[in-house]
Amino acid sequence: MKVLIFGHRLEVGGTQVNAIELSAYLRDACGHQVTYFASAGPMQDLLDNAGITFRPIPDTRSHPSVARMRVIDEIIRLERPDVVHVWDWPQWLDAFLGIQLYRKVPVVVTCMSMVVPSLLPKRALTTFGTPDLVSQARAAGFRRAELIVPPVDVKFNAPDVIDPTAFRKQFGIAEQDVLVVTVSRLTDWMKSESIRRTMDAVRALGSDTRLRFAIVGDGTARNDLEEYARGVNAELGRDAILFSGALLDPRPGYAAADIVVGMGGSAMRGMAFSKPVIVVGEHGFSDLFAPETEEFFTFNGMYGLGDGNPSNDHLIAALKRLLDSSQDRRSLGDFARQYVERHYSIDTIGQRLNELLETAATSPVRFRHAVHDAVRTASLAVAGRLTRRHRSQQH
């Protein structure tokens, strides 16, 4: 079967890693012919290393994009795929007219957001990243909503595959230091809150001079976060918080960590390295991944929404528990590794995705249903654009 993958812009990010690793799995384990198309970016190196055929398309900040749609149509005409796997709603906006309607190619749409976007098709086979989101989607009328959780390559991300000493030496992390690591895009949307709150927790526990916090990543919020970190470091009188910048291969950061803080795929990769993980979500949410929280995180994913309470006590308490107990760090890290192996292994997730792609290819959406989806998506997109334009004119 010939599969085309329509991915995000190839900037450094967890969803891009998911899409590329699953593309390689579909080719290597399932025997499909795979081509990947997206806007170019630094993550293209991962595609090249994996030997996956790549076709660049124009970058855009506005969806749907006519320039993109023209190039996508040419790719579809040349490749003649059996099915197209579309990653997230912006790509769906660029794909639905040319791929599903004009070329009549079956699609599977994967959404890794922590909400159910109304723009997604309700008749096409659409996947979401947590059981909770699948339930929400089905309640909202998505006829073929299925579960595809973010995969983790548990062989590539595993204890002892990466020497942690080089990362610690590079950033002056002593052997006795307890290193907290977060691997994240540094953006105002979703990510900054968790990083600032973790810096505040480090400030609160700063009298323990063993505690260090490394932030692995880059993005538009980096300057503001670095300024915030300088204030914390000045208050503590030491460089407790450091920035490594983005790493195309962030495994050295995970390997060097004693504790991982994060959400989503980043948290799960930390778990694959047998690290204890504190999941920090939005609106004040944080919790330690442990046997007593396993059920919650299985249903909701490695994420959570708080009630907006500004107190950081829960995060501080979880971090202090791990800071004070090397035994807890070891036992919870082992538990996390076992959990990821059971639920998030790329072999399990890749096989499930393969089944869904084959189902879509052999049972495509009826044309009249595809038209219904397209009209609905177009109407919502136009309404959203008009609303944004009206708000900008008011300001």
Salt bridges, closest charged atoms under 4 A:
ASP28 OD1 - ARG27 NE 2.69
ASP59 OD1 - ARG9 NE 2.84
ASP73 OD1 - ARG103 NE 2.81
GLU74 OE2 - ARG77 NH2 2.58
GLU79 OE1 - LYS2 NZ 3.75
GLU79 OE2 - ARG55 NE 2.72
ASP88 OD2 - HIS8 NE2 3.18
ASP94 OD2 - HIS63 ND1 2.80
ASP94 OD2 - ARG68 NH1 2.89
GLU146 OE1 - ARG138 NH2 3.78
GLU146 OE1 - ARG352 NH2 3.06
ASP177 OD2 - ARG212 NH1 3.63
GLU193 OE2 - ARG197 NH1 3.58
ASP200 OD1 - ARG203 NH2 3.01
ASP208 OD2 - ARG210 NH2 2.90
ASP218 OD2 - ARG222 NH1 3.48
GLU226 OE2 - ARG222 NE 3.10
GLU235 OE1 - ARG203 NH1 2.79
ASP249 OD1 - ARG251 NE 2.95
ASP258 OD2 - ARG168 NH1 3.27
ASP287 OD1 - HIS314 NE2 3.50
GLU294 OE2 - ARG342 NH2 3.20
ASP324 OD2 - LYS320 NZ 2.55
ASP328 OD2 - ARG321 NE 2.97
GLU341 OE2 - ARG337 NE 3.05
GLU355 OE1 - ARG352 NH1 3.12
